[in-house]
């Protein structure tokens, strides 16, 4: 029986809501960690919080591997490398720099390569995470409002 993956959780709500096992990019893959698609310059990604972080292709590989795992399929190292390469070429061509834009590119890359079930799993996972972010933001807003009323 395939193992479920566990993605990093951001808080206790997500830990309860998501019960998946960890999956990392295979160490032997030639994963781009700073230069994007061979451009030779480091690329910074704008996270949802607005903070910037150095591009790390292994995160894309781990997400793609997770999508394969969600549909009970094992992706070969060659497949993961090819999907990463396709995504990085699109990232370079579009100059995408936000997490959301890069995730959109990964979705398209999966579909363009014919991995429709995996793309659906990836999309559903993104949707679930977006819902959890909304719930977390609502909880924080409620806590802040309560604190203001109670003068915490």
MINU-444621 format. One record per atom (N, C-alpha, C, CB): residue number from 1; x, y, z; chain; atom name; residue in three letters. Coordinates in steps of 0.05 Angstrom, whole numbers, m for minus. Glycine has a CB too. Example, Ala and Ser with C-alpha at 12.3 -4.5 7.8 and 13.67 -1.06 7.14 Angstrom:
    n       u       v       w  chain  atom  res
    1     264    m114     156      A     N  ala
    1     246     m90     156      A    CA  ala
    1     264     m66     156      A     C  ala
    1     226     m89     181      A    CB  ala
    2     257     m45     142      A     N  ser
    2     273     m21     143      A    CA  ser
    2     258       1     157      A     C  ser
    2     282     m12     114      A    CB  ser
***
This chain:
    n       u       v       w  chain  atom  res
    1      17     m23       0      A     N  unk
    1       0       0       0      A    CA  unk
    1      18      25       0      A     C  unk
    1     m19       0      24      A    CB  unk
    2      13      44     m18      A     N  unk
    2      29      68     m19      A    CA  unk
    2      26      85       7      A     C  unk
    2      22      85     m44      A    CB  unk
    3      48      98      14      A     N  unk
    3      46     115      38      A    CA  unk
    3      35     142      31      A     C  unk
    3      74     117      51      A    CB  unk
    4      20     153      49      A     N  unk
    4      11     181      45      A    CA  unk
    4      33     200      51      A     C  unk
    4     m14     186      63      A    CB  unk
    5      33     223      39      A     N  unk
    5      54     242      44      A    CA  unk
    5      46     262      65      A     C  unk
    5      63     256      19      A    CB  unk
    6      65     273      79      A     N  unk
    6      60     293      99      A    CA  unk
    6      75     318      90      A     C  unk
    6      69     284     128      A    CB  unk
    7      61     339      85      A     N  unk
    7      73     364      77      A    CA  unk
    7      77     381     102      A     C  unk
    7      56     379      56      A    CB  unk
    8      96     399     102      A     N  unk
    8     101     415     125      A    CA  unk
    8      76     431     133      A     C  unk
    8     124     434     120      A    CB  unk
    9      69     430     158      A     N  unk
    9      45     444     168      A    CA  unk
    9      54     471     180      A     C  unk
    9      29     427     188      A    CB  unk
   10      37     490     178      A     N  unk
   10      44     516     188      A    CA  unk
   10      32     521     216      A     C  unk
   10      33     538     170      A    CB  unk
   11      12     507     224      A     N  unk
   11       1     511     251      A    CA  unk
   11     m15     486     259      A     C  unk
   11     m16     536     252      A    CB  unk
   12     m25     487     283      A     N  unk
   12     m39     464     294      A    CA  unk
   12     m65     457     279      A     C  unk
   12     m46     469     323      A    CB  unk
   13     m78     477     268      A     N  unk
   13    m103     472     253      A    CA  unk
   13     m96     455     229      A     C  unk
   13    m116     499     244      A    CB  unk
   14     m75     463     215      A     N  unk
   14     m67     447     191      A    CA  unk
   14     m57     420     199      A     C  unk
   14     m45     462     176      A    CB  unk
   15     m44     417     222      A     N  unk
   15     m35     391     230      A    CA  unk
   15     m58     372     234      A     C  unk
   15     m18     393     256      A    CB  unk
   16     m80     382     244      A     N  unk
   16    m103     366     248      A    CA  unk
   16    m117     360     222      A     C  unk
   16    m123     379     268      A    CB  unk
   17    m118     380     205      A     N  unk
   17    m133     378     179      A    CA  unk
   17    m119     362     158      A     C  unk
   17    m139     405     169      A    CB  unk
   18     m92     361     159      A     N  unk
   18     m77     347     138      A    CA  unk
   18     m61     324     151      A     C  unk
   18     m58     366     123      A    CB  unk
   19     m66     300     142      A     N  unk
   19     m52     277     153      A    CA  unk
   19     m38     264     130      A     C  unk
   19     m71     258     168      A    CB  unk
   20     m15     274     122      A     N  unk
   20       0     263     100      A    CA  unk
   20      29     259     108      A     C  unk
   20      m1     282      75      A    CB  unk
   21      43     240      95      A     N  unk
   21      71     234     102      A    CA  unk
   21      90     250      85      A     C  unk
   21      76     204      99      A    CB  unk
   22     114     256      96      A     N  unk
   22     134     273      83      A    CA  unk
   22     145     261      58      A     C  unk
   22     157     279     102      A    CB  unk
   23     151     277      38      A     N  unk
   23     163     268      13      A    CA  unk
   23     182     290       4      A     C  unk
   23     141     261      m8      A    CB  unk
   24     205     283      m2      A     N  unk
   24     226     302     m10      A    CA  unk
   24     234     295     m39      A     C  unk
   24     250     302       9      A    CB  unk
   25     247     314     m52      A     N  unk
   25     257     309     m78      A    CA  unk
   25     280     289     m76      A     C  unk
   25     268     336     m91      A    CB  unk
   26     281     270     m94      A     N  unk
   26     303     250     m93      A    CA  unk
   26     330     265     m94      A     C  unk
   26     301     230    m116      A    CB  unk
   27     348     257     m77      A     N  unk
   27     374     270     m75      A    CA  unk
   27     391     269    m100      A     C  unk
   27     390     259     m52      A    CB  unk
   28     387     249    m117      A     N  unk
   28     403     245    m140      A    CA  unk
   28     394     262    m164      A     C  unk
   28     404     216    m148      A    CB  unk
   29     371     276    m161      A     N  unk
   29     361     292    m183      A    CA  unk
   29     378     318    m186      A     C  unk
   29     332     299    m180      A    CB  unk
   30     383     326    m210      A     N  unk
   30     397     351    m214      A    CA  unk
   30     378     375    m210      A     C  unk
   30     410     353    m242      A    CB  unk
   31     373     382    m185      A     N  unk
   31     353     402    m179      A    CA  unk
   31     365     429    m179      A     C  unk
   31     339     396    m153      A    CB  unk
   32     353     448    m193      A     N  unk
   32     362     475    m193      A    CA  unk
   32     355     488    m167      A     C  unk
   32     349     491    m217      A    CB  unk
   33     374     499    m152      A     N  unk
   33     369     511    m126      A    CA  unk
   33     371     541    m127      A     C  unk
   33     388     500    m106      A    CB  unk
   34     384     553    m146      A     N  unk
   34     386     582    m147      A    CA  unk
   34     382     593    m175      A     C  unk
   34     413     592    m136      A    CB  unk
   35     398     585    m194      A     N  unk
   35     394     596    m221      A    CA  unk
   35     369     583    m233      A     C  unk
   35     419     590    m239      A    CB  unk
   36     354     599    m247      A     N  unk
   36     330     588    m260      A    CA  unk
   36     335     581    m289      A     C  unk
   36     307     609    m257      A    CB  unk
   37     330     556    m295      A     N  unk
   37     332     546    m323      A    CA  unk
   37     359     553    m335      A     C  unk
   37     309     557    m340      A    CB  unk
   38     380     552    m320      A     N  unk
   38     406     556    m331      A    CA  unk
   38     413     585    m337      A     C  unk
   38     409     541    m356      A    CB  unk
   39     398     603    m326      A     N  unk
   39     402     632    m332      A    CA  unk
   39     427     642    m318      A     C  unk
   39     378     648    m323      A    CB  unk
   40     437     628    m298      A     N  unk
   40     462     635    m286      A    CA  unk
   40     460     657    m265      A     C  unk
   40     481     644    m307      A    CB  unk
   41     437     666    m259      A     N  unk
   41     434     686    m238      A    CA  unk
   41     414     676    m218      A     C  unk
   41     425     714    m250      A    CB  unk
   42     418     683    m193      A     N  unk
   42     400     674    m172      A    CA  unk
   42     373     689    m176      A     C  unk
   42     411     680    m144      A    CB  unk
   43     352     675    m169      A     N  unk
   43     325     686    m172      A    CA  unk
   43     312     686    m145      A     C  unk
   43     309     670    m193      A    CB  unk
   44     299     707    m138      A     N  unk
   44     284     709    m113      A    CA  unk
   44     254     705    m119      A     C  unk
   44     288     735     m98      A    CB  unk
   45     241     690    m102      A     N  unk
   45     212     685    m104      A    CA  unk
   45     198     702     m84      A     C  unk
   45     206     654    m100      A    CB  unk
   46     176     714     m91      A     N  unk
   46     159     729     m73      A    CA  unk
   46     138     710     m61      A     C  unk
   46     146     754     m87      A    CB  unk
   47     140     706     m35      A     N  unk
   47     122     689     m21      A    CA  unk
   47      95     703     m16      A     C  unk
   47     134     679       6      A    CB  unk
   48      75     688      m7      A     N  unk
   48      49     700      m2      A    CA  unk
   48      50     722      19      A     C  unk
   48      29     678       7      A    CB  unk
   49      68     720      37      A     N  unk
   49      71     740      59      A    CA  unk
   49      84     766      48      A     C  unk
   49      87     729      82      A    CB  unk
   50      95     765      24      A     N  unk
   50     109     788      13      A    CA  unk
   50     139     785      17      A     C  unk
   50      99     813      26      A    CB  unk
   51     148     767      34      A     N  unk
   51     176     762      38      A    CA  unk
   51     188     749      13      A     C  unk
   51     181     744      63      A    CB  unk
   52     214     752      10      A     N  unk
   52     228     740     m13      A    CA  unk
   52     245     717      m3      A     C  unk
   52     244     760     m29      A    CB  unk
   53     249     697     m20      A     N  unk
   53     265     674     m14      A    CA  unk
   53     279     665     m40      A     C  unk
   53     247     651      m2      A    CB  unk
   54     302     654     m37      A     N  unk
   54     317     644     m60      A    CA  unk
   54     301     621     m73      A     C  unk
   54     345     635     m53      A    CB  unk
   55     301     620     m99      A     N  unk
   55     288     599    m114      A    CA  unk
   55     300     572    m106      A     C  unk
   55     289     603    m144      A    CB  unk
   56     283     552    m103      A     N  unk
   56     293     525     m96      A    CA  unk
   56     276     505    m112      A     C  unk
   56     290     519     m65      A    CB  unk
   57     287     494    m134      A     N  unk
   57     273     476    m151      A    CA  unk
   57     265     450    m137      A     C  unk
   57     290     469    m174      A    CB  unk
   58     279     443    m115      A     N  unk
   58     272     418    m102      A    CA  unk
   58     243     420     m90      A     C  unk
   58     292     412     m80      A    CB  unk
   59     234     444     m84      A     N  unk
   59     207     447     m74      A    CA  unk
   59     187     440     m95      A     C  unk
   59     202     476     m64      A    CB  unk
   60     193     447    m120      A     N  unk
   60     175     440    m142      A    CA  unk
   60     175     410    m146      A     C  unk
   60     184     455    m168      A    CB  unk
   61     199     398    m145      A     N  unk
   61     201     369    m149      A    CA  unk
   61     185     355    m127      A     C  unk
   61     230     360    m149      A    CB  unk
   62     188     364    m102      A     N  unk
   62     173     351     m80      A    CA  unk
   62     143     354     m84      A     C  unk
   62     182     364     m53      A    CB  unk
   63     134     377     m93      A     N  unk
   63     105     381     m97      A    CA  unk
   63      95     363    m120      A     C  unk
   63      99     410    m104      A    CB  unk
   64     111     360    m141      A     N  unk
   64     103     343    m163      A    CA  unk
   64     103     314    m154      A     C  unk
   64     122     346    m188      A    CB  unk
   65     123     306    m140      A     N  unk
   65     124     278    m129      A    CA  unk
   65     100     273    m111      A     C  unk
   65     151     273    m114      A    CB  unk
   66      92     293     m96      A     N  unk
   66      69     290     m78      A    CA  unk
   66      43     287     m94      A     C  unk
   66      66     315     m61      A    CB  unk
   67      41     301    m117      A     N  unk
   67      17     298    m134      A    CA  unk
   67      16     269    m145      A     C  unk
   67      17     318    m157      A    CB  unk
   68      39     259    m153      A     N  unk
   68      40     231    m163      A    CA  unk
   68      32     212    m140      A     C  unk
   68      68     224    m173      A    CB  unk
   69      42     217    m117      A     N  unk
   69      35     200     m94      A    CA  unk
   69       5     201     m87      A     C  unk
   69      51     209     m69      A    CB  unk
   70      m7     224     m90      A     N  unk
   70     m36     227     m85      A    CA  unk
   70     m53     209    m103      A     C  unk
   70     m44     255     m88      A    CB  unk
   71     m43     203    m127      A     N  unk
   71     m58     186    m145      A    CA  unk
   71     m46     158    m146      A     C  unk
   71     m58     198    m174      A    CB  unk
   72     m30     152    m126      A     N  unk
   72     m18     125    m122      A    CA  unk
   72       0     117    m146      A     C  unk
   72     m40     105    m119      A    CB  unk
   73      15     136    m155      A     N  unk
   73      34     130    m177      A    CA  unk
   73      62     139    m167      A     C  unk
   73      26     144    m203      A    CB  unk
   74      82     125    m177      A     N  unk
   74     110     133    m170      A    CA  unk
   74     121     146    m195      A     C  unk
   74     127     107    m162      A    CB  unk
   75     133     170    m191      A     N  unk
   75     145     185    m213      A    CA  unk
   75     175     177    m214      A     C  unk
   75     141     215    m209      A    CB  unk
   76     185     171    m237      A     N  unk
   76     213     165    m240      A    CA  unk
   76     229     191    m238      A     C  unk
   76     219     151    m267      A    CB  unk
   77     254     188    m231      A     N  unk
   77     272     211    m229      A    CA  unk
   77     273     227    m256      A     C  unk
   77     300     203    m221      A    CB  unk
   78     272     212    m278      A     N  unk
   78     273     225    m304      A    CA  unk
   78     248     241    m309      A     C  unk
   78     276     204    m326      A    CB  unk
   79     225     230    m300      A     N  unk
   79     199     244    m303      A    CA  unk
   79     200     270    m287      A     C  unk
   79     176     226    m295      A    CB  unk
   80     208     267    m262      A     N  unk
   80     209     291    m244      A    CA  unk
   80     228     312    m255      A     C  unk
   80     218     283    m216      A    CB  unk
   81     251     303    m265      A     N  unk
   81     271     322    m277      A    CA  unk
   81     259     336    m301      A     C  unk
   81     297     307    m284      A    CB  unk
   82     245     320    m318      A     N  unk
   82     233     332    m342      A    CA  unk
   82     212     352    m336      A     C  unk
   82     222     310    m360      A    CB  unk
   83     195     346    m316      A     N  unk
   83     174     364    m307      A    CA  unk
   83     186     389    m295      A     C  unk
   83     155     351    m288      A    CB  unk
   84     207     386    m279      A     N  unk
   84     220     410    m268      A    CA  unk
   84     232     427    m290      A     C  unk
   84     243     401    m248      A    CB  unk
   85     245     414    m309      A     N  unk
   85     258     429    m331      A    CA  unk
   85     236     445    m346      A     C  unk
   85     272     409    m350      A    CB  unk
   86     213     432    m352      A     N  unk
   86     191     445    m367      A    CA  unk
   86     181     469    m350      A     C  unk
   86     168     426    m372      A    CB  unk
   87     177     465    m324      A     N  unk
   87     168     487    m307      A    CA  unk
   87     188     510    m306      A     C  unk
   87     162     477    m279      A    CB  unk
   88     214     503    m304      A     N  unk
   88     234     524    m302      A    CA  unk
   88     236     540    m328      A     C  unk
   88     261     512    m295      A    CB  unk
   89     233     526    m351      A     N  unk
   89     233     540    m376      A    CA  unk
   89     211     560    m378      A     C  unk
   89     232     520    m400      A    CB  unk
   90     187     552    m369      A     N  unk
   90     164     570    m369      A    CA  unk
   90     167     593    m349      A     C  unk
   90     138     554    m362      A    CB  unk
   91     179     587    m326      A     N  unk
   91     184     608    m306      A    CA  unk
   91     203     629    m319      A     C  unk
   91     197     596    m280      A    CB  unk
   92     224     619    m332      A     N  unk
   92     243     638    m344      A    CA  unk
   92     230     654    m367      A     C  unk
   92     267     622    m355      A    CB  unk
   93     213     641    m383      A     N  unk
   93     200     654    m405      A    CA  unk
   93     180     675    m397      A     C  unk
   93     187     633    m423      A    CB  unk
   94     166     669    m374      A     N  unk
   94     145     687    m365      A    CA  unk
   94     155     707    m344      A     C  unk
   94     122     672    m355      A    CB  unk
   95     178     702    m334      A     N  unk
   95     189     719    m312      A    CA  unk
   95     172     718    m287      A     C  unk
   95     192     748    m322      A    CB  unk
   96     159     694    m283      A     N  unk
   96     142     690    m259      A    CA  unk
   96     160     691    m234      A     C  unk
   96     127     663    m261      A    CB  unk
   97     151     706    m214      A     N  unk
   97     166     708    m190      A    CA  unk
   97     150     704    m164      A     C  unk
   97     179     735    m189      A    CB  unk
   98     124     700    m166      A     N  unk
   98     108     696    m143      A    CA  unk
   98     102     666    m140      A     C  unk
   98      82     712    m144      A    CB  unk
   99      97     657    m115      A     N  unk
   99      90     629    m110      A    CA  unk
   99      66     621    m126      A     C  unk
   99      85     625     m80      A    CB  unk
  100      45     637    m127      A     N  unk
  100      21     630    m141      A    CA  unk
  100      26     627    m171      A     C  unk
  100      m1     651    m137      A    CB  unk
  101      41     645    m183      A     N  unk
  101      47     644    m212      A    CA  unk
  101      64     619    m218      A     C  unk
  101      63     669    m221      A    CB  unk
  102      83     612    m201      A     N  unk
  102      99     588    m205      A    CA  unk
  102      82     563    m202      A     C  unk
  102     123     588    m185      A    CB  unk
  103      64     563    m183      A     N  unk
  103      47     539    m179      A    CA  unk
  103      28     536    m204      A     C  unk
  103      30     542    m154      A    CB  unk
  104      19     558    m215      A     N  unk
  104       3     557    m239      A    CA  unk
  104      19     545    m262      A     C  unk
  104      m7     585    m247      A    CB  unk
  105      44     552    m264      A     N  unk
  105      61     541    m285      A    CA  unk
  105      65     511    m281      A     C  unk
  105      88     555    m285      A    CB  unk
  106      69     503    m256      A     N  unk
  106      72     474    m250      A    CA  unk
  106      47     459    m259      A     C  unk
  106      78     469    m220      A    CB  unk
  107      23     470    m253      A     N  unk
  107      m2     457    m262      A    CA  unk
  107      m2     453    m292      A     C  unk
  107     m26     474    m253      A    CB  unk
  108       4     475    m306      A     N  unk
  108       4     474    m336      A    CA  unk
  108      25     454    m346      A     C  unk
  108      10     501    m347      A    CB  unk
  109      48     453    m333      A     N  unk
  109      69     434    m342      A    CA  unk
  109      60     406    m339      A     C  unk
  109      95     439    m326      A    CB  unk
  110      47     400    m317      A     N  unk
  110      36     373    m313      A    CA  unk
  110      16     365    m335      A     C  unk
  110      22     370    m285      A    CB  unk
  111      m2     384    m341      A     N  unk
  111     m22     378    m361      A    CA  unk
  111     m10     377    m389      A     C  unk
  111     m44     400    m361      A    CB  unk
  112       9     394    m395      A     N  unk
  112      22     394    m422      A    CA  unk
  112      37     368    m426      A     C  unk
  112      41     417    m424      A    CB  unk
  113      47     355    m405      A     N  unk
  113      61     330    m407      A    CA  unk
  113      42     306    m406      A     C  unk
  113      82     328    m385      A    CB  unk
  114      16     311    m403      A     N  unk
  114      m4     290    m403      A    CA  unk
  114     m10     278    m376      A     C  unk
  114       5     268    m420      A    CB  unk
  115      m1     291    m354      A     N  unk
  115      m6     281    m327      A    CA  unk
  115     m31     294    m315      A     C  unk
  115      19     285    m309      A    CB  unk
  116     m54     288    m326      A     N  unk
  116     m78     302    m319      A    CA  unk
  116     m88     294    m291      A     C  unk
  116    m100     296    m338      A    CB  unk
  117     m86     269    m283      A     N  unk
  117     m94     261    m256      A    CA  unk
  117     m76     274    m235      A     C  unk
  117     m94     230    m253      A    CB  unk
  118     m51     275    m241      A     N  unk
  118     m31     287    m223      A    CA  unk
  118     m36     317    m221      A     C  unk
  118      m2     281    m232      A    CB  unk
  119     m43     329    m243      A     N  unk
  119     m49     358    m243      A    CA  unk
  119     m74     363    m226      A     C  unk
  119     m53     369    m272      A    CB  unk
  120     m94     346    m229      A     N  unk
  120    m118     350    m212      A    CA  unk
  120    m111     347    m183      A     C  unk
  120    m139     329    m220      A    CB  unk
  121     m95     327    m176      A     N  unk
  121     m87     324    m148      A    CA  unk
  121     m72     349    m138      A     C  unk
  121     m69     299    m144      A    CB  unk
  122     m54     360    m154      A     N  unk
  122     m39     384    m148      A    CA  unk
  122     m58     407    m143      A     C  unk
  122     m18     390    m170      A    CB  unk
  123     m77     410    m161      A     N  unk
  123     m97     432    m159      A    CA  unk
  123    m113     430    m134      A     C  unk
  123    m115     433    m184      A    CB  unk
  124    m123     405    m128      A     N  unk
  124    m139     401    m104      A    CA  unk
  124    m123     406     m79      A     C  unk
  124    m150     372    m104      A    CB  unk
  125     m98     398     m79      A     N  unk
  125     m81     404     m56      A    CA  unk
  125     m78     434     m52      A     C  unk
  125     m53     390     m59      A    CB  unk
  126     m73     449     m73      A     N  unk
  126     m70     478     m71      A    CA  unk
  126     m96     490     m60      A     C  unk
  126     m64     490     m99      A    CB  unk
  127    m118     480     m70      A     N  unk
  127    m144     490     m61      A    CA  unk
  127    m148     485     m31      A     C  unk
  127    m167     477     m77      A    CB  unk
  128    m141     461     m22      A     N  unk
  128    m143     454       6      A    CA  unk
  128    m126     473      23      A     C  unk
  128    m135     425      11      A    CB  unk
  129    m102     478      14      A     N  unk
  129     m83     495      29      A    CA  unk
  129     m94     524      30      A     C  unk
  129     m55     495      16      A    CB  unk
  130    m106     533       8      A     N  unk
  130    m118     560       7      A    CA  unk
  130    m140     563      27      A     C  unk
  130    m128     567     m21      A    CB  unk
  131    m157     542      29      A     N  unk
  131    m178     542      49      A    CA  unk
  131    m167     543      77      A     C  unk
  131    m196     517      45      A    CB  unk
  132    m146     528      82      A     N  unk
  132    m134     528     109      A    CA  unk
  132    m122     556     115      A     C  unk
  132    m113     507     111      A    CB  unk
  133    m110     568      96      A     N  unk
  133     m99     595     100      A    CA  unk
  133    m121     615     107      A     C  unk
  133     m83     606      75      A    CB  unk
  134    m144     612      94      A     N  unk
  134    m167     629      99      A    CA  unk
  134    m177     625     128      A     C  unk
  134    m190     624      79      A    CB  unk
  135    m180     600     135      A     N  unk
  135    m189     593     163      A    CA  unk
  135    m169     605     183      A     C  unk
  135    m192     562     167      A    CB  unk
  136    m144     601     178      A     N  unk
  136    m123     612     197      A    CA  unk
  136    m125     642     199      A     C  unk
  136     m95     603     188      A    CB  unk
  137    m129     656     177      A     N  unk
  137    m131     685     177      A    CA  unk
  137    m156     693     192      A     C  unk
  137    m132     696     148      A    CB  unk
  138    m178     679     189      A     N  unk
  138    m203     685     204      A    CA  unk
  138    m199     682     234      A     C  unk
  138    m226     668     194      A    CB  unk
  139    m185     661     241      A     N  unk
  139    m180     656     270      A    CA  unk
  139    m163     678     281      A     C  unk
  139    m166     628     274      A    CB  unk
  140    m142     686     267      A     N  unk
  140    m125     707     276      A    CA  unk
  140    m140     733     278      A     C  unk
  140    m100     710     258      A    CB  unk
  141    m157     739     258      A     N  unk
  141    m172     764     259      A    CA  unk
  141    m192     764     282      A     C  unk
  141    m188     768     232      A    CB  unk
  142    m204     742     288      A     N  unk
  142    m222     739     310      A    CA  unk
  142    m208     743     337      A     C  unk
  142    m237     712     310      A    CB  unk
  143    m184     731     339      A     N  unk
  143    m168     733     363      A    CA  unk
  143    m159     762     368      A     C  unk
  143    m144     715     362      A    CB  unk
  144    m151     775     347      A     N  unk
  144    m142     803     349      A    CA  unk
  144    m166     821     357      A     C  unk
  144    m130     813     322      A    CB  unk
  145    m189     816     344      A     N  unk
  145    m213     832     351      A    CA  unk
  145    m221     827     380      A     C  unk
  145    m236     825     333      A    CB  unk
  146    m220     802     389      A     N  unk
  146    m227     796     417      A    CA  unk
  146    m208     809     436      A     C  unk
  146    m227     765     422      A    CB  unk
  147    m183     809     429      A     N  unk
  147    m162     821     446      A    CA  unk
  147    m166     851     447      A     C  unk
  147    m134     815     435      A    CB  unk
  148    m174     864     425      A     N  unk
  148    m179     892     425      A    CA  unk
  148    m203     899     444      A     C  unk
  148    m184     902     397      A    CB  unk
  149    m224     882     442      A     N  unk
  149    m248     887     459      A    CA  unk
  149    m241     883     488      A     C  unk
  149    m270     868     450      A    CB  unk
  150    m225     862     494      A     N  unk
  150    m218     856     522      A    CA  unk
  150    m193     872     532      A     C  unk
  150    m212     826     525      A    CB  unk
  151    m181     887     514      A     N  unk
  151    m156     902     520      A    CA  unk
  151    m134     883     531      A     C  unk
  151    m162     924     540      A    CB  unk
  152    m128     863     515      A     N  unk
  152    m107     844     523      A    CA  unk
  152     m80     856     526      A     C  unk
  152    m105     821     503      A    CB  unk
***
